[in-house]
Structure formats: C-alpha cells, structure tokens
C-alpha cells in the first residue's frame, strides 16, 4: 500500500517535470520515467488489491 502512495507521488512529480521539459523543447528523459512509474504503479496496485 505504501509503494502505491509513493508511486502516485512520483508520477505527479515526473508529470510536472515532463511539462517543464516539453516547454524547453526536451522531454524524452521524463517520458521514459513516467512509463516506468506507470508500470510500477499498476504492479503495486495489483499486489495491494491482492492482499485484501
């Protein structure tokens, strides 16, 4: 459950950084991080749901 909360915060943080990078004309680095965060968030939600 705790990892789900942490990954949600990380997703929000990386989304903010992606918007800033896109504004500067970059963005590939944070886009990869968001993809990894989404995968980990889905897995952590799946594990948390399985525990209940």
N, C-alpha and C positions, 0 to 999 in steps of 0.2 A: 504494500500500500504506500509506503514511504517513497519507493522508487517512482511510482506513478506521479506523486506530487512533485518530486524533483524534476522529472522529465517534462512535466507540464510547464514548470518554470523555465526550464532550458529551452523549450520550444518557443515560448513567448520571447525570451531573450534573443534567441537566434533570429526570430522573425523581425525583431526590431533592428538588429544588425544587418539583416538582408536588405531591408528597406533603405537603410543608410548607405549600404554599398551600391545598391542599384541607382541611387541618386547620384553617386560619384562615378557611375559607369562600370562598376565591378559587380560581383555577386556570386560567382561560381563557387567560391570557398564556402560561403554561408549556406548556399543551396544544398551542398553535399551534407553539411552538418544538420540541416533541417530534415533531410531524408533519413539520416541515421537516427535522429531524435524520434521521428515518427515511428520507425521500425521498433525501437526500444520501448516507446510508449505503448504501442499495440501489444508487444510481448508482455510488458509489465501489467497492463490491464487484464490480459488473458490469464496470467498467473494469479493476480489478485481476485479475479472473478472465480477462478477455480478453487480458491481457498475458502470461499463462503458457501 
